[in-house]
Amino acid sequence: MTFRVLTGLFGHESNAFSILPTTRENFQNYLLAFGDDVPAAIEGAQIEPTGTEQAAKDHGWDLVRTVVAWATPSGPISRDAWETGSSAIYDAARTQGPFDGVLINLHGAMASIDYNDAEGELLKGLREIIGPDVPVTITLDLHANVTTLMTEHTDIMCAYRTYPHIDQVATSKRAAAVLDRTMRGEVKPYVFTARRDTIEGLDDGRTTTDNPMTTLLARADKLEAENDGVLLVSIHAGFTPADLEEAGPTVCVTGDGNHARYKAIAEDYMDYVWETRHFDSNTYLSVDETISEIHRMMADGPGKGPIVVADFSDNPGSGAYGDSTFLLKGLLDAGIQNACFGTICDAGAAAELIKAGEGNQVTVMLGGKSDPTFGAPIEISGTVTKITNGTYVALGPRWKGVTHNMGPTAILKSGGMEIVVVSNRLQLTEIEAFTHADIDPSTHDIVIVKSMQHFRAAFQLIAREVLICDAGALSSKDIAKLPFTKLRRPIFPIDLD
C-alpha cells in the first residue's frame, strides 16, 4: 500500500527580546522553496527534509511537499513570514488530501507577531483541517520549548540528539520509521510531556562533553532499544530568550498507547534534569579575561594552531544582532596579531568598504548599529583586502551542502586582524565563511567566531584551544536582565536556586 504523506519544513528560533523582526525576505535570504521546487532547493543539503525524502523512498510513500522555510534566528516572525509558511501547509492540507500521515519539520521555539507559541498554533490549525485521525509527526531542534498545545496536536515527536546539530537527516528518518509503523496499524502513538520550573538545564543541550544531556540521551537510547512500547524519547534543553509561559527544558516520550507508564518515564527523566540544573560545562570569560588568556597562551609562541574564541553573547544563532563591538574593540586595543574575526554584520559599512575597493585604505564606523547598548560603533581604519558576494556552500558537518548568503561582504585588515564585514546576519559555524574570502583560519593564531556552540563542529578540529567570551551582548548568560512578562514564575535560575 502506498501512503500519502503531507510534509514540509517551517523553522525559526525566535528571540523575543530582539528588536529586529524576521520577515519573508529573511527566509528568502536563507532557505525558501515551495511544492515541487523543494527537492532541487535541498539537493545535497544534510537537513531534515533530505531525511524525509530518503525515508519516503525507503517506505514507498507518496509525498505532498508544501514548503521548506528557514531563517537566521532574530525577533518574532512578521505576519508576511507567518502567512508564507502556514498558508503553504494549510492550502496543501485543504486541497491535496486525503492523507495517511503528516511529517512536518519544525524548530520548536518559533514565535510570531501574533502568536507566542507559533508552532502550537500551526499544529492546531493543521489539525482542524485534516481531522483527529491522521497521525501528525513533528521533528524538533533539541532547543525546542515544547508546549501543551504542541503536545495536544502531535502524535509522534522526535528531536535532534546532537549539539552541534549534525543529525537532522537521521532525526527525520527516525520519526518517519515510527510514522510508517503507525500508518500500517502496528502502533498507536501518544506523546507525553514533562517539565519543571526551570528555564535552563541539561548543559544547554551540549553533546561535545560528558554532561546531563549525554547521560539522558544514553538512557533514552537504551530504553528505546529494550522497551518495545517506548517508540521515541525526545529531550529538549529549551530556548531561553523566549517570552513564553512554558519555555524551558522538557522531556517528551512517544509511547505505543495512552498509558500512564510513559508519562512516568518522562517525569523521571525530568527529575534528573531538575537535579542537575546547575551543571554548566562552559567557563564564561569577560573581554578582559579573554584577552588575558590569549596573552597567557601566546606566551608559548605563535604557530601552534588557532585559539578559537567564541563571541557567545553576540551569537546570531540565538537571535543576537551580530554587530556588538565589545570584543572587537578589546582585541584591537590589545594589539592582537595574526587574527581573523567573523563576522561583524553591518551592511552600511560593507557598502563603504566595497565602494572603496580592494587594496585601498579606508576609515569606517563599524558595528553597533542595531542597538549601541551592546557596543557602540567604533571608528576603525584599515585596508580592504577582499570583496565577495558572501555566498558559499557549507562543507562542515553542521550545515553540509547548504548555501549560506552573508550578502555583500568585504574583508577589512586593521592592524593584525582581518575582519569579515557582512550584510546579512549569520551565525559563524563554517570554515568556508573565512576561506571563501581567501582567509585560512588554520594559519591564524587567533580566530574569533560569533557563535555559541555550533562552531565546534568545524572549528574544534583545528583549535589549539577554545575560549568562550560572554561580552555582555543580547545573548549574555545573565538572563535575569531579560524583561520577561509571560514566563511562568517563580523559575530557576531567575527566582529559584
N, C-alpha and C positions, 0 to 999 in steps of 0.2 A: 504493500500500500504506500502511495506517495503522500506525504503530509505537506500541507500548505502552511508556511510559517511567515508571519509578519516580522520584519527585522529593521533595525536602524541604530544609529549612534547619535545621541544628543547629550553632549557633555560639557560641563563648565564647573570650575571650582570658584565660587563667588565670595569675595571678601566684602562683608557687609560694611566695612569701615573705609573702603576705598572711595574716593570722590570721582574716580574715572568710571563712567558707565561702560558696559560691554554691549556693543552694537552688532548688527548684522555684518557690518564691514569688518569688525574684528574676527568674526568667524570666516569671512571670505579671505582674510589675510593668513589664516592658518589652514583650515580644512572645512570645505563646504561643498557637497555634491548631493544630487537627488536621483532617486529611482535607478534607471538603467545606467546612469553615468557613474554609479558607485564603484563597480569593480575596477574601472580604469583609474579612478581617483585614488584608490587604496593599493594599487598594484605594487607589490614589493614591500609594503609597509607592514611592520610587525605590530599591528594594533588589533583591537578586539574584532572589528568587522572582518578582518582577514581570517580570524579563527572561526567566525560564523560561516564564512564562505567555505572553508575547509570542512567544517562539520556538516554542512548541507550536502557536500559531495559524498562524504563518508556515509551519511544516513539516507541519502537519496531524497532529500527534501526539495520542495518547490518553494524558493524564496521569493517573497514580495519585499523588495527593497524600498525604503522610504527616504532616508536622509543619512548622511554622515556629517556631523557638525561638531567642531571643537574649536575653542579659542583659549588664548592665554588667560589665566586667572586675573580677574580685576573686580570691579564693582558688580553689583547685581545686573543681570542682563536686561536690556531695554525691551520695550514692547515689540519692536520690529524683529528683534532676535528671537524672542519667545514665539511669536507667530510663525516665524520661518521654520523653526524646529517642530513645534507642536502641531502646526497645520499639516505639515508633510506626513506626520504619523497618523493624525486623525483622519485626514482625507483618504489615505490608503485604507485605513481600517473600515471606513464607511463604504468605500466603492469597490474594493478588490477582494472582499471576503467571499465566502466564509473561510475561517482559518481554523486549523487544528491546534496551533500554538503560536506564541509570541516570544521572541528573544530580542530584547532591547538592551543596548549598552548605554549605561548612564555613569555619571561620576558619583553622585550621592550627596554632593554639597552645592548644588545649584540653587541660587535664589534669583528671582526676577523682581522687577519694579513692583509688581502686584502680588507676588507670592514668595513668602519667606521659605516655604517648603515647596519649591518648584517641581521637584520630581514626584513628590506625593500628589500634587495637583495633576501632573501629567498622567500618572498611572490611574488616578481616579477618573479622569476624563476618558482615557482609553478603555477602562473597564465599563464605563457607561455605554460605550459604542459596541464593544464585542460581546458583552454579557458576562455572566458569572461563571460559565463553564469552560471557557477557553483558558488553558494554563498559561500564565504570564511568567516569563523568566526574565530576570534582570541580572546584569553583571555590574559590579561596583568597584570603584577605587577603594583601597583599604583605608582611605581617609574620609570615607562617607560618614555623614551624620544620618543614620537610619532612623526614620520617624515612624510613629504609629500608623500614619496614613500610608506610607510606603509599604509597610508590612501588611496592612489590610488588603491591599490590592495586588499583592505579589504572591505567587505560588512557589517559586524557586528563586533563591538568591545566592549569588556566587561572587566573592570578592577576590581581588588580587592577593597573592601571597608573597610578594616581594616589594621591597622599597630600598633602593630604586626599583621602579616598576619595570620589570623585564619579562613578565609572564602574561601580557594581555592576550596573546593568541591562545595560550593554554587555558586561561580563565574562561574564554568563550567556549572552548571545546569541552571543558568540564561541565559547564552549565548546559550545553547542548546535549550532552550524554544523558543527563537527568531528564531534560525535556523530551527527548526521544522515548525514553522508557515510560514517561508519563502519557504521551500520546498513544503508545502501544497498550496502555492499560495495565502495565506491570506494577506501577506505584501510583500513589495518590499523595502528592507532597503538600505540606503545610510549613509555613515559616513562623518561627518563634523567636522573639527578640527580647534581650535583657539589657538593662542599662543601670548605672548608678549615678549619684550626684557628683559627677566629675566631668570636667571638660578636657582633661588631659589624662594620659596614661599610655601604657604599652610602649614606652620609649619613643613616642610619636610614630610607632609602626616600623621603625628601622629593622632591617633584616641583614645588616652587614656586621653584626656583632651578637654575642650571646646576651639575651635580654628577655624580659617578659613576653615580648611579641614572638620571638622564635620559640620560646618554651611552649606557648599556647598553640602555635602552628604545628609543632611536633605532636602535641597531644591530639590535635584535630586530625592530622594525617592518620595516626594510629586508630583513632576512634572510627573514622570513615572506613578504614580497611577491615576492622574487626566487627563492626556493628552494622548489619545489613539495613537496619531501619534508619540509620543516620545517613542521609543522602549527601549533604554538604554542611560544612561548618564555615561560616564567614565571620572573620574577626576584623573589626574596624577600629582604628585609632581615633577617628573623628577629625574634624576640621575646626580648629579653634576660632578663627575670626569670622564666625557666623552668628549673627544675632537671631538665634532660633531657640525656642524653648527647649527642644530635645537635642541640642547639639552635644557632641561628646562621644566617647567610645561606646561601642555596642558589640554584643555577640549575637549572631543570628544563626539558628540551627534550622535547616530544612530537613524535616523528618517525613517518613512514609506513614501518613496517618495523623490524625489530630489527637495525639497522645501527650499526656502531661509529662512523661519522662523526657521528651525533647526540650520542653521548657525548663525542666530541672537541670539539664546539661548546660543550657545557655546561662542559667543563673549561677551554676557552679563555676563556669569559666569567668563570669563577671565578678564573682567573689575574688578570684585571683587578680583580675585587673585592678580592683579596688585596693587589695592588699599590697600591690606593687606600684601604686600610683606615683610614688616619689622617685622611682628609678629614672635616671637620665644618663645616657652613655656619653653625651657631649660635654665638653668643657667650653664654656662661652667666654670669650675674651673681649675686652673693650678694644677700642682702636689703639690706645697707648700700649695695652698689654700685648696686642697682636704685633705691633712694631718691635717691642722689646723681645718677643720670642723670635722674630725674624732675625734680629741682630745677634741673638744668642746662637742660633743655628748657623748663621752665616759666618760666625767666628771660626768655624771649622774649614772655611774656604768655599769658593764658588765651584760650580761644575759638578755637583754631586746629586743632581736631579732637582726638579722644582719643588719648592714649598708651595703647596696649593692652599690658598686662603679663600674660604667661602664667606662671602658677604651675606650672612644668614638673614639679617633683618631687612635687607632690601631685595629679597628674592621675588621676582615677578611670578614665580610658580606658586606663591601663596597670596598673590594679589598686591604685593608691594609695587612701588612705582618704577623701580629700576633706574632712578636718577638721583638717589641720595649721594651726597658728596662727602659725607663724614670720613669714610675710609680712604677715598681717593685723595682728599686733601692731606690727611695724615701721612699717607705714603709719600706724596710729593714733597711735603715739608721735611720729611725724614731723609730725603735724598735716596730713596730705594733705587737700586740699579738692576739692570737686566730683568725687567719685569714686564708682564703683559696683563692688561686689565680688561675683562669682558663682563658686562658691557655697561656703557652709560647710554640710556635712552634719551635722546634729545634731538628731535627732528630738525629744529631750527639751527642748532649748532652743526649738525651733519650737513645741512644745506650750505652753510657758510664755508665749511671745510671743502666740500665738493666744488663750490664756486671758486675757491682759491686755487685748487688744482694740485696734483701730485708734485712734490718737490718744493713747494712754496712754504714760506713761513707765514704764520697766522696767529692772531690772538683772538680768543673767543671767550664768552661767558658760558661755561659748561655746567649742565646738570641743574638740579634743584628747581626745575620749572613747575613740576606738578604740585608740590607742597614744600616750600622752603623750610618748614618746621623740621624736616628730615634732612637738612643740609642745604644751605643757600647756594645759588650759582657761584662758581669760582672762576676767576679770571686766569686763563691758562694760555701760555704761548708755546708754540712748537712747530714741527714740520709735518705737513700732510704727506705720508709715505705711501698710501694706497687708497684707492677709491673702488668700491664694488657695489653691486646691486643688493648685497646682503642675502643672497639666496644660496643655499647649499642643501645637499642630500645628507641626512644624518647617517653615519655609519656605525655609531656606538650602539650598545645593547639597549639603551633606553628608548630611543625613537628610530631605530634602524629602518631605513627605507622611506622615512617621512621627509618631505621637502620643507625646510624651515625658511621663513622670509623675514629677515630683520629690516627690510626696507633699505633705502639708500644709506650706504654705510661708508665711513671714512676712518682711516687709522691716523691718529694724531700722536706723534712721538714727542714727548716732552721730558727733558732730562733723560733718565734711564728707563722711562716707561712708555710702552706702546699701548694706547688706549683705543679700544674699539667703540666708536661712536655710531649708534644706530638710530633708526627712525621708528621701529616697531618694538614694543616690549616683548621680551622672550627670555625665559629662564635659560641660563647658560649651562647646558648639560652635555654639549657635544664638542669634541676637539675641533671639529670642522668649522665651528664659529670663528676660530682663530686661523686654521690652515687655509680656509678659502681666501683669506687675505694675506697669504704668504707669511704667516706667523706660526712658527713651530713651537708650541708651548714646552715641549720636552727639552728644548735647548735653553730655556729661561730658568733663572734661579727662583723667581717668584711668579706665580700665576694666580691671579685673582678672578674669581667667578661669582657672579650674583646668582646664588643657588643655595639650597638648604641641605639637600641630601642626594638628589638625583645626579649631581655631578660625579659622585663616587663611581658610578657605573663605568665611566670612561676615564676619569682623571686619577682614580686610585691606583691604576696600573702604572702610571708614570710618576706618581708623587713620591718624593723623599719623605714628606711629612704633610699632614693635613691639619690646618688650623681653622677653627670656627669663630668668626668675628660677629658679635652682636653689637653693631654700631649705633643702635637706637633708632632705626628707621621703622616704618609702619609695621613690619612683621617681627618686631622685637619679642624676645622671650617674656618680657614683662607685660603680660596680658591684662593685668589689673588696671592698666591705663586705658583700655578699650571701653568705650561708652556703651556697654550692653544695656538694652532696655527690655528685651523679650526673653533672654536666657533665664531658665529656672534658677531660683536662689533659695537658700544658700547652696554654694557649689565649690568644689575643690578646683583650683588652688586659690581662688579669689577670697572665699569666705571660710572654707573648711581647711583644716590642716591635712 
